[in-house]
Amino acid sequence: MSEDKNFMQPDVPRFDGHYDHWSLLMENLLRSKGYWNLIETGYNEPATGVVLSEAQQKEQGELLLKDLKAKNYLFQAIDRTILE
């Protein structure tokens, strides 16, 4: 039997109005997923017209995917009414 069957995915902490506590929980979650660096530095698209090498294109694609995943966690954590 695989141990993966017993593993439970932790819930994304929902923002409940207590920002200090929620931000610590979110930071911990995003650090554990390897996305925290993007929160601190942000994702910057290459300037228009800049030609990237294949390795640079791959790196940019990976950074963009990580950025989207980090945003996905944040969107799951914050209710739509708060965002409006």
N, CA, C and O atoms as a DFTB+ gen file, in Angstrom:
336 C
 N C O
     1  1       0.843      -1.188       0.000
     2  2       0.000       0.000       0.000
     3  2       0.881       1.240       0.000
     4  3       1.859       1.318       0.743
     5  1       0.544       2.166      -0.800
     6  2       1.291       3.409      -0.910
     7  2       0.930       4.357       0.229
     8  3      -0.232       4.475       0.617
     9  1       1.953       5.030       0.755
    10  2       1.697       6.004       1.820
    11  2       1.014       7.250       1.281
    12  3       0.408       8.000       2.046
    13  1       1.103       7.485      -0.028
    14  2       0.479       8.668      -0.626
    15  2      -1.032       8.666      -0.438
    16  3      -1.644       9.734      -0.408
    17  1      -1.641       7.505      -0.312
    18  2      -3.091       7.428      -0.142
    19  2      -3.533       8.007       1.196
    20  3      -4.676       8.440       1.344
    21  1      -2.631       8.012       2.161
    22  2      -2.953       8.530       3.486
    23  2      -2.615      10.013       3.630
    24  3      -2.935      10.629       4.647
    25  1      -1.980      10.577       2.628
    26  2      -1.582      11.984       2.685
    27  2      -2.770      12.869       2.356
    28  3      -3.455      12.668       1.353
    29  1      -3.006      13.861       3.222
    30  2      -4.087      14.817       2.966
    31  2      -3.485      16.151       2.558
    32  3      -2.567      16.655       3.204
    33  1      -4.000      16.705       1.498
    34  2      -3.573      18.029       1.049
    35  2      -4.075      19.066       2.054
    36  3      -5.270      19.105       2.345
    37  1      -3.178      19.913       2.593
    38  2      -3.654      20.919       3.549
    39  2      -4.565      21.930       2.860
    40  3      -4.367      22.279       1.696
    41  1      -5.549      22.383       3.592
    42  2      -6.456      23.396       3.062
    43  2      -5.734      24.732       2.944
    44  3      -4.832      25.043       3.722
    45  1      -6.146      25.499       1.970
    46  2      -5.629      26.856       1.821
    47  2      -6.284      27.697       2.907
    48  3      -7.511      27.710       3.013
    49  1      -5.482      28.411       3.729
    50  2      -6.075      29.223       4.793
    51  2      -6.972      30.320       4.220
    52  3      -6.530      31.121       3.397
    53  1      -8.207      30.352       4.649
    54  2      -9.166      31.369       4.190
    55  2      -8.982      32.634       5.017
    56  3      -8.847      32.574       6.239
    57  1      -8.977      33.776       4.345
    58  2      -8.870      35.050       5.044
    59  2     -10.159      35.297       5.811
    60  3     -11.247      35.309       5.236
    61  1     -10.022      35.495       7.121
    62  2     -11.198      35.680       7.976
    63  2     -11.226      37.051       8.644
    64  3     -11.969      37.265       9.602
    65  1     -10.415      37.979       8.137
    66  2     -10.386      39.315       8.713
    67  2      -9.201      39.545       9.634
    68  3      -8.893      40.688       9.973
    69  1      -8.536      38.477      10.043
    70  2      -7.366      38.587      10.919
    71  2      -6.111      38.472      10.052
    72  3      -5.528      37.397       9.911
    73  1      -5.716      39.604       9.479
    74  2      -4.660      39.615       8.472
    75  2      -3.332      39.071       8.989
    76  3      -2.700      38.260       8.312
    77  1      -2.891      39.503      10.182
    78  2      -1.575      39.093      10.679
    79  2      -1.461      37.574      10.756
    80  3      -0.462      37.000      10.321
    81  1      -2.469      36.934      11.300
    82  2      -2.457      35.471      11.418
    83  2      -2.536      34.819      10.043
    84  3      -1.773      33.901       9.742
    85  1      -3.456      35.292       9.211
    86  2      -3.630      34.717       7.873
    87  2      -2.361      34.865       7.040
    88  3      -1.982      33.936       6.326
    89  1      -1.700      36.018       7.122
    90  2      -0.503      36.238       6.304
    91  2       0.623      35.287       6.704
    92  3       1.387      34.840       5.849
    93  1       0.730      34.974       7.997
    94  2       1.728      33.994       8.437
    95  2       1.419      32.612       7.871
    96  3       2.315      31.904       7.412
    97  1       0.145      32.237       7.908
    98  2      -0.259      30.938       7.367
    99  2      -0.003      30.870       5.862
   100  3       0.495      29.863       5.359
   101  1      -0.343      31.938       5.150
   102  2      -0.140      31.958       3.700
   103  2       1.347      31.958       3.353
   104  3       1.768      31.277       2.418
   105  1       2.133      32.710       4.097
   106  2       3.574      32.716       3.840
   107  2       4.141      31.319       4.017
   108  3       4.939      30.863       3.198
   109  1       3.737      30.641       5.075
   110  2       4.214      29.289       5.316
   111  2       3.811      28.353       4.180
   112  3       4.630      27.567       3.702
   113  1       2.558      28.434       3.748
   114  2       2.079      27.591       2.655
   115  2       2.860      27.870       1.369
   116  3       3.330      26.943       0.710
   117  1       2.993      29.144       1.018
   118  2       3.669      29.495      -0.229
   119  2       5.164      29.179      -0.184
   120  3       5.748      28.816      -1.206
   121  1       5.789      29.313       0.983
   122  2       7.196      28.910       1.117
   123  2       7.333      27.403       0.933
   124  3       8.258      26.939       0.266
   125  1       6.417      26.641       1.522
   126  2       6.497      25.180       1.419
   127  2       6.293      24.706      -0.015
   128  3       6.776      23.636      -0.385
   129  1       5.591      25.479      -0.820
   130  2       5.354      25.141      -2.225
   131  2       6.454      25.696      -3.143
   132  3       6.503      25.358      -4.326
   133  1       7.328      26.542      -2.601
   134  2       8.411      27.113      -3.392
   135  2       8.025      28.343      -4.191
   136  3       8.685      28.673      -5.176
   137  1       6.961      29.028      -3.779
   138  2       6.464      30.184      -4.530
   139  2       6.741      31.514      -3.838
   140  3       6.452      32.564      -4.411
   141  1       7.284      31.506      -2.643
   142  2       7.419      32.733      -1.869
   143  2       8.341      33.745      -2.547
   144  3       8.095      34.948      -2.461
   145  1       9.383      33.289      -3.211
   146  2      10.300      34.210      -3.878
   147  2       9.558      35.105      -4.863
   148  3       9.892      36.281      -5.003
   149  1       8.562      34.562      -5.543
   150  2       7.790      35.376      -6.485
   151  2       6.930      36.406      -5.776
   152  3       6.663      37.476      -6.323
   153  1       6.495      36.095      -4.565
   154  2       5.720      37.070      -3.790
   155  2       6.617      38.259      -3.458
   156  3       6.187      39.410      -3.530
   157  1       7.867      37.971      -3.095
   158  2       8.786      39.039      -2.714
   159  2       9.290      39.842      -3.911
   160  3       9.418      41.064      -3.826
   161  1       9.575      39.170      -5.016
   162  2      10.195      39.857      -6.149
   163  2       9.225      40.150      -7.284
   164  3       9.455      41.074      -8.065
   165  1       8.153      39.388      -7.390
   166  2       7.202      39.551      -8.481
   167  2       7.700      38.893      -9.757
   168  3       8.863      38.502      -9.862
   169  1       6.816      38.780     -10.706
   170  2       7.168      38.221     -12.015
   171  2       7.226      39.356     -13.018
   172  3       6.277      40.129     -13.145
   173  1       8.326      39.456     -13.721
   174  2       8.499      40.494     -14.735
   175  2       8.619      39.840     -16.104
   176  3       9.517      39.033     -16.346
   177  1       7.707      40.196     -16.989
   178  2       7.784      39.685     -18.354
   179  2       8.941      40.362     -19.072
   180  3       9.245      41.526     -18.813
   181  1       9.583      39.629     -19.974
   182  2      10.662      40.249     -20.755
   183  2      10.114      41.405     -21.595
   184  3       8.956      41.391     -22.011
   185  1      10.947      42.384     -21.832
   186  2      10.539      43.542     -22.634
   187  2      10.174      43.091     -24.046
   188  3      10.744      42.137     -24.574
   189  1       9.232      43.781     -24.636
   190  2       8.807      43.483     -25.999
   191  2       9.986      43.622     -26.953
   192  3      10.730      44.601     -26.900
   193  1      10.145      42.639     -27.819
   194  2      11.216      42.679     -28.806
   195  2      12.512      42.043     -28.359
   196  3      13.418      41.866     -29.173
   197  1      12.630      41.692     -27.079
   198  2      13.846      41.055     -26.580
   199  2      13.829      39.590     -27.003
   200  3      12.842      38.884     -26.791
   201  1      14.919      39.145     -27.598
   202  2      15.034      37.757     -28.038
   203  2      15.703      36.959     -26.924
   204  3      16.817      37.272     -26.504
   205  1      15.009      35.924     -26.449
   206  2      15.524      35.092     -25.369
   207  2      16.073      33.788     -25.926
   208  3      15.576      33.256     -26.919
   209  1      17.106      33.286     -25.267
   210  2      17.623      31.972     -25.640
   211  2      16.605      30.916     -25.226
   212  3      15.650      31.211     -24.508
   213  1      16.813      29.696     -25.679
   214  2      15.893      28.617     -25.320
   215  2      15.863      28.408     -23.809
   216  3      14.799      28.183     -23.233
   217  1      17.032      28.482     -23.164
   218  2      17.104      28.315     -21.711
   219  2      16.362      29.444     -20.998
   220  3      15.666      29.206     -20.011
   221  1      16.510      30.666     -21.494
   222  2      15.816      31.806     -20.892
   223  2      14.307      31.692     -21.081
   224  3      13.538      32.026     -20.179
   225  1      13.884      31.219     -22.256
   226  2      12.454      31.016     -22.499
   227  2      11.890      29.978     -21.542
   228  3      10.790      30.140     -21.013
   229  1      12.651      28.909     -21.323
   230  2      12.210      27.855     -20.401
   231  2      12.097      28.411     -18.981
   232  3      11.120      28.153     -18.279
   233  1      13.109      29.176     -18.569
   234  2      13.096      29.775     -17.230
   235  2      11.917      30.731     -17.069
   236  3      11.245      30.721     -16.037
   237  1      11.664      31.558     -18.086
   238  2      10.533      32.491     -18.025
   239  2       9.209      31.736     -17.935
   240  3       8.310      32.134     -17.194
   241  1       9.094      30.650     -18.687
   242  2       7.882      29.835     -18.633
   243  2       7.660      29.236     -17.258
   244  3       6.534      29.200     -16.763
   245  1       8.745      28.762     -16.638
   246  2       8.650      28.187     -15.296
   247  2       8.268      29.252     -14.274
   248  3       7.446      29.002     -13.392
   249  1       8.861      30.436     -14.389
   250  2       8.527      31.525     -13.465
   251  2       7.073      31.962     -13.625
   252  3       6.390      32.226     -12.636
   253  1       6.604      32.037     -14.864
   254  2       5.217      32.415     -15.105
   255  2       4.272      31.389     -14.492
   256  3       3.274      31.763     -13.875
   257  1       4.571      30.104     -14.652
   258  2       3.728      29.060     -14.080
   259  2       3.705      29.149     -12.557
   260  3       2.645      29.018     -11.946
   261  1       4.869      29.372     -11.936
   262  2       4.917      29.528     -10.481
   263  2       4.107      30.743     -10.038
   264  3       3.404      30.689      -9.030
   265  1       4.206      31.834     -10.790
   266  2       3.452      33.044     -10.475
   267  2       1.954      32.759     -10.517
   268  3       1.213      33.179      -9.628
   269  1       1.514      32.051     -11.542
   270  2       0.090      31.721     -11.665
   271  2      -0.369      30.799     -10.539
   272  3      -1.486      30.938     -10.042
   273  1       0.476      29.871     -10.140
   274  2       0.117      28.962      -9.045
   275  2       0.018      29.720      -7.722
   276  3      -0.891      29.475      -6.928
   277  1       0.958      30.645      -7.485
   278  2       0.898      31.448      -6.261
   279  2      -0.378      32.283      -6.238
   280  3      -1.048      32.365      -5.209
   281  1      -0.717      32.904      -7.374
   282  2      -1.952      33.688      -7.453
   283  2      -3.173      32.810      -7.232
   284  3      -4.145      33.243      -6.612
   285  1      -3.133      31.585      -7.732
   286  2      -4.249      30.668      -7.546
   287  2      -4.492      30.412      -6.061
   288  3      -5.639      30.410      -5.612
   289  1      -3.424      30.195      -5.298
   290  2      -3.583      30.000      -3.853
   291  2      -4.187      31.246      -3.200
   292  3      -5.059      31.140      -2.338
   293  1      -3.723      32.412      -3.612
   294  2      -4.256      33.646      -3.031
   295  2      -5.728      33.840      -3.385
   296  3      -6.521      34.238      -2.532
   297  1      -6.096      33.565      -4.627
   298  2      -7.500      33.699      -5.030
   299  2      -8.392      32.711      -4.288
   300  3      -9.546      33.025      -3.993
   301  1      -7.875      31.521      -3.981
   302  2      -8.648      30.549      -3.211
   303  2      -8.846      31.018      -1.775
   304  3      -9.854      30.701      -1.145
   305  1      -7.885      31.771      -1.265
   306  2      -7.903      32.167       0.139
   307  2      -8.764      33.396       0.408
   308  3      -9.240      33.588       1.527
   309  1      -8.965      34.225      -0.610
   310  2      -9.670      35.492      -0.408
   311  2     -11.029      35.429      -1.092
   312  3     -11.120      35.152      -2.288
   313  1     -12.069      35.683      -0.334
   314  2     -13.428      35.644      -0.862
   315  2     -13.633      36.717      -1.928
   316  3     -13.059      37.803      -1.850
   317  1     -14.439      36.405      -2.900
   318  2     -14.705      37.329      -4.008
   319  2     -15.220      38.680      -3.519
   320  3     -14.867      39.715      -4.084
   321  1     -16.040      38.684      -2.491
   322  2     -16.600      39.944      -2.000
   323  2     -15.513      40.874      -1.466
   324  3     -15.670      42.094      -1.514
   325  1     -14.432      40.323      -0.968
   326  2     -13.323      41.142      -0.481
   327  2     -12.575      41.755      -1.655
   328  3     -12.104      42.889      -1.570
   329  1     -12.464      41.012      -2.746
   330  2     -11.741      41.503      -3.920
   331  2     -12.506      42.571      -4.685
   332  3     -11.900      43.357      -5.413
   333  1     -13.823      42.616      -4.536
   334  2     -14.632      43.565      -5.310
   335  2     -14.633      44.936      -4.725
   336  3     -15.270      45.838      -5.269
